[in-house]
Amino acid sequence: MTLPDEAITYARAHRAPTLRELEALIRFPSVSADPRHAADVRRCADWLAGRLRRIGLEAVRLLPAGRHPVVYGEWGRRPDRPTVLVYGHYDVQPVDPLGEWRVPPFVPTRRGDDLFGRGASDDKGQLSAHLAAIEACLRGAGRLPVNLRCLLDGEEEVGSPGLAALLRRHRRDLRADMVILSDTRMLGPDRPAITCGLRGLLTLELEVRGPRCDLHAGTFGGAVHNPIQALCELLAGLHDASGRVAVAGFYDQVRQPGARERRAMARVAPSDAAILREARVAGGWGAPGFSLHERTTVRPAVTINGITGGYQGPGSKSVIPARAGAKLGIRLVPDQDPMEVERLLREHVRRCTRHTVRAAIRSGARSAAVSLDPCHPVMRVAAAACERGFGTRPAFLRSGGTIPAVRSLHDLLGVPVVLLGLGLPDDRAHAPNEKFHLPNLWRGTETLIWFLTGVGTGSWRHGLDAADSSQARASLGAPFS
């Protein structure tokens, strides 16, 4: 038997223990954004380090990177072969609103082919496919077809603030020929996809302050500007009636998609109706002139992710609160500079804030958009692996999401990055009742075995021939570079 045959045989025979390992991983409430879960994040990191040792990786250790560590492991016994860096993250989003969960978020619950739990899809389930593939090669075949490094992030959900500095410190130790990660989506069951573009992200917290303390609404209502009302006025002013962002200069650097790229996207992108079904809403919203898929991938967006102020308990309280706040998330597209967009938003808020209140903005995560060349030879290996694992060639898509680490990995390591997603559009990542489709775990594991095998042959180094390159470009439009 060949190496991939031996590895796949092992993977199929060990699906039950692989599932148990994923369930154990989901049980850790590794919410990186909440300081109350700091110990849980660390326990999850320690568990993952043990998992890497159990599957046969070496030099396993925790690398300090911000508040939560990066879990690292390697295997380097093939000096004649390329080196692949596998990236993933073990932290998860907060579970709010807890009351909408049908199952406890950190008690993995299987229903048919789906496994429910926070992080099941983003990213513990997808990461588990990589770990299962590595284990299958090392345990089933006795070796990997490549050299390998694992870098498992504990702060992806808060923007990976310490990762870039870690990559700079360890750049020589982390040298690789390519990076692969699974933290994106497929088109649907049995419809694999490779992501070639990610929107950037800028997060801000806007606070409006009025009186020095809460005031009696009967005594001062109508005479003192309510900070909640002032905040709502500012938030409403972020968009015009058509849904366009109303911040002066916001669109100045936005790259317009060409007709060829729009036609290519339309051939493989989900329809407006499919997106509305996924969102479970009756109608779309946003700037006119673009499909819903285009609005979420090649167009920027300003969203209000949370709002607080005043009394939140049962019943009523007659009060004018002293302050109100909102969390903003701005998705960016190629050529938009996060620092410049933040400057524009600060100027907009300064200009629109009434003299009766005071507004302040706190900076959060910043990450520029990422564009990857779908015609790179490594993409050819990934596409062939998808065909072996899922029985059909993948679509090449942009994503509206953001993975800040991808920008750092691409720029600081200077190597191609493959985004081979295993999530489904209805996995409800970041929402209550998140799930992972287990057939994607099994097929994803085999796809990743084929990817490592294909990379190990080294044939991708010779590049694409003219026919392949022409075909890829015709199906994708211009490269997203």
N, C-alpha and C positions, 0 to 999 in steps of 0.2 A: 504493500500500500504506500501511496505517496504521503508526504507530510500533511497536506490539507485533508486527505481522506482519513488519516489517522486522527487528526484533530477533530474533524466533524463527527466521526464515530464516537469519540469521547464526549463531545458536547451533547450529542443526542442522548447518550446513556446517562448523563449527569444533569438533566434538566431539573429534576426534583431538588437536589442540593443547591443548584444555582438559584432556584426560586426561593429557597429558604434563606440564602445569603442576602437576596434582595429584600426580603421581608425584614430581616434583622437590620438592614441598613435604613429602611424606612422608619423603623421604630425610634430612631434618634431624632428628637425635635431640634434639629440643627438650624435654627432660625438665626442667621448671622446678623440681621438688623436689630435684634432685641437683646440688649445686654443681659437680660435675665436668663438667656439661653446660652451664655458664653461657655459654661461648663458642659452643656450638652454638645455644643459644637466640638469642643476639645475631646470629649469622649468618642464622638463619631470619628474624628481624625485618628485617634488611637486605634479604634476598631479597624479602620481602613488600612492603617499601616500593618496591622496583623494580617489582614486579608491579602495584602500584597506579598507578605512573607510566605503565607500559606500556599499561594499559587506559584511560588518559585522565583519571585523577583529578589534582587539583591540590593545592598546599600540602601535599604529602606530607612527613611528618617523623616522627621517633621522639620520643615524649613520655616522660620519666622517670616511672616509677611503681613504686616498690619496687626489687627486684633486677633485674627484666627490663622492657624498655620496652613501651609501647603504640604500635602503628603507626597513624598517623592519615592520612587523606586526605579530600578534599572535592570537591564539584562544586556550584557555586551560581549558575548562569546563568539561573534561572527565578524571578525575584523575585515573580511572581504565583502561584507554586505552593508547596505544603507542603514541609517539609523532613523527610526520613526519615533516622534514624540507624541504620546497620547495625552490629551488634555481633557479634563472633566471637572465637575464641581460637586461637592457634597453638601453644601449649604442649601437651604430652602427658603421660600417666601413665608411671611407670617400667614396664619390660618384664618384671620378675620374675613368675613363674619362667621364665627364659630357655629352659630345657631343654624346655618344653612347646610352644614355637613350632615349627610345621611349616615355616615359612619365616623367614629373617632379618627381625626386626621393622622394620628401617629400609631394607629392600630391597623396594619395592612389587612385589607379585606378583599377576598377574591369573589368575583361574581362572573361566572362563565369564563370567558377568555380575558377578562379585565381585572387588574389589580388596583384597588383604590388606596389612596393615602397621599399625604402631602409629600411632594418630591418624587412620587412614583414615576412620573414622566420627565420632570424637570428637576434634577437631571439624574436621579439615582437609578432609574430603570435603564436609561440610555447608557449611562456609564457602566452599568452591570454587564451590558453586552460586550463591551471592550474587555472587562475583567474576565468574563467567561471565555472569550476568544483567546486571550493570553494563556489562561489556565489550560485550555484544551490543547494548545500547541505544546506547552511545557510538560503537561502531565500525559497527554495522549500521544504526542509524537516525540517527546523528549527534548525538544528544542524549538526555538522560534526561527522563522525564516529570515529575520532581520535582527538588528540590534534595536533595543527599545528603551525608552524612558517614559515614565508616568509622572504627570504633574497634576495633582488633584487639588483644586482651589477651594478654600473655605470662605471666600468672600465674593463670589461672582454675583450673588444677588444684591450686593451693595456696591457694585461697580468695580470690584477687584482693585481697591485703592493701593495695595502694596505689591501687586504683581509686577508692574513695570520695574520697580526698583530691584525686586528679586531677580528678574531676568537680567538686568544690567550687572548685578553682583556676580551672578553665576553663568554669564553668557558662554564662557568657554566650556564649563561643565555640561551645559544644556545644548551643546551643538547637535544639530540634527539635520537631516535632509528634507524633512517635511513634518508637518503637524496634522494630526487627524483628531476630530472630536465629533461627538454626537450630542447636540443640544438644540436641534432644530426639528422641523416637521416634514413628514411625507405628505404627498397629496391625498392619500387615503390608504386603506388596507390594500396590500399588494401593489401599491403605486409609489415606489421609492422616489426620492428627490435629493438632489445635491444643491446646496445653497451657495450662490455666488455673490451675494451682496447682503449686507446688514445695515440697517439704519443706525445712526449714532444716537447718543442720549445725553441730555443735559437735565439734571434734576435741581430744582430750586424750592425753597420754602419761603413763602410770602406771609408776613405777619403785619397786621394792621392794629395799631393801638390808639385808643381814645382817652377816656378819663383814667386817672391813676388807679382807681379801684372800681369795682362794679357799683352801679348806681340804681336806685329805686326807679323803675320804669314809670310809675305813676307820678313821681315828683319831677323827673327830668325828661320823660318821653315827649318828643316833639321839640325839645329845646337843645338836646345834645345829640350829635351825629353818632349813630350806633356803629361801632367798628364792624359788626357782621354785615350791616347794610353797605358800608363803605367797601368792604372786601368783595361783596357780591357785585358791586358796581365795577370794581376793577376787573374781576374775573369775566363778567359779561362783556367788557370792552376788549377782551383778547381776540374776539372774532367779530366779523361783520355779519350782516343778515344772511349772506350766502354761504357762510362757513369758512371763508378765508381768514387766515390769521391777520389781525388788524394792527400788528406791530410794524411801525415804519421801518423799511429796509429788510424785513424778515426774508423776503423772497429774492433779494438782490443777487445772492450767490447760488441760488438753487439751479442745478443742472437740469435742463429740460430733456426728457427722454425723446429720442428720435423716432420717426415713424416706423423704421425697421424694428427697433427694439420693442415698440408698443405692439406691433403685429406679432412678434415672437412671443411676448408675454401672453398675449390674448389666446395663443394656441394652447398653452399649457396651464394658464392660471385658472383658479376657481372662478366661476361666474358670480355676478352680483347676487343672484338668488341663492347660490350655495353659501356665500359668506353670510348673508342675512339669516339663513337657516342655522348656521353654526353659532351665530351670535344670539339667536332666538329673539330677534327684533323684527318689527313690521316694515321698517323702511331704513334706508341709508341716510347718511348725513356727511357734509363736508364740501369742500370747494368744488364748484361745478367744472365739467369738462374732462373728468377722469373717471375711470371705472373704480369700483371699491377696492379692487386689488391694487391698482395703481396708487390710490390714495394711501394705502397702508404699506407701500414698498418704495416707490420712487418719488413720493411727495412727503414733505415734512409735516409734522403735526404738533399741536400744543394741547395737552390734556391735563385735566384737573384730577389728580389721583386721590385726594382726600381733603376734607374741610372740617374745621373745628371752631367752636366758639359758643359761649353761653352755657346755659343749663342743659344737661343731657340726661337727667334722671327722669323718673316717672312723674306724671302730673305736670304742673307748670310752675314757673318761678318768674315773677314780674321783675325783670332785671335788664339793665343795659350793661352788657359785659365790657370789661376793660380792654379786651383784645380778642382777635379772631385770626385764624391762620388757615393756609391752604398749602398743599403739596402739589407742585407742578412737575410734569414730565414732558420734555420737548424732544421729539424724535427728529433726527437730522438726516439729511441726504448728502451725497458726495458734493464737495466744495464748500459746504457750510462749516465754518469754524466755530466750535462750541464757545470759545471765549468771546468771539464777536457777537454771536447770538445772545449770550448772556448780557453783554453790554447793551444791546438793543432793547432787551426786555427790562433791564434796570432803568434805562432812559424812559421807556414807555410808562412804567409804573411811576417814576418820579413826575413825569409830565401830567399824568392822569389822576394823581392822588389829591383829594380835596385838602384845603388848608386846615380843615377841622379835625383831621386825624394825621397820624404818622405811619409811614409804611417802611418796612425793612425787608431785605432779601438775604437769605443765607444760601450759600453755594453748596451743592452736593456733588454728585458724580458728573464727570465730563468724559465723553468718548466720541470721537469722530466716526463717521460712517466708514464702512469697509467695503471695498470692491475687489473681487477675486477673479482671475482670468479663467473662464470655463474651458479654455482651449489648452491649458497647461497639460503636459503629458501625465502628471499624477492624477488629474481629473479623469483621464482615459482609463487608468487602472481602477479608480473608484467606480466608474460607470460599468466596467466589465465585472467588477465584484458584485455590484448590485444585481446585474443580470444573472449571475450564478446563484446569488442568495435568494432573490425574490422572483426570478423567472422572467423579468422584463427590464428593459433599460430605464434608467431614471430620467426624470425631468430635471432641468436646471432652472432654478428659481431664485429670485430675490426674496428676502424676508423682511418683514417690518419690524422685527425684534432687534435687540442689541445684545451682543456678547462682548463687553469691553476687553476681555482677555484676547480676543482674536486680533484686535488692532495691535496690541502690545506684542503678541507672538509673531505676527506678520512683519511688523516694522523692526523689532529689536533682534529677532533671530534671522530675518531676511530669507525666509524659506516659504514655500507654498503651504497654504492651509486648506485642508479638505473638511467641509462641513457636511457630514453624512448623517442626516437626521433620521431618527427612528420614532419620533412622536407622531400622533395623529391630530388632525384639526380639532377633534372633539375631546381631546384629553383634558381640557379645562386646566391647563397649567396656570398658576397664580390665582386660581379661583377655588371655591369650595368643591369638594368631590372630585379632585384631581385623580386621574387614573392612568394606567399604562396598559397597552394592548399586548398581552404576553406573546402572541405569535410574532410580534415585531422583535421581542427579545430573542426568540429562537432563530428567526431568519436573520436578524441583525448580527447575531454571533457568527453565523456561518458566512455572512457577507464580509465581516471584518477579518475572518480567517482567510478568505479569498483575497482580500485587499493586501494583507501582510504578505501573503504568498506572491502576489503579483508584483509588489514592490521589491520583494527579495530577489526576483529574477534579474532586476536591473535593466530590463528592456526599455522601461519608460525613459531612461536617461537619453535615449536616442531621439526622443521627441516624436511629434506627430508627423506623418507624411502629409503631403499637400492635400490629398483627397480627404483625409480625416479632418484636417484643420478646416478645410472649406465647408465640409458637412456640419461640423460643430458650429462654426460661425453662422451658417445659414439658419440653423435651428435656434440660435441664441441671440442673434443680433450682434451688435458691436460688443467686444469684451468690456466688462465693467471695470475698467482700469482708470 
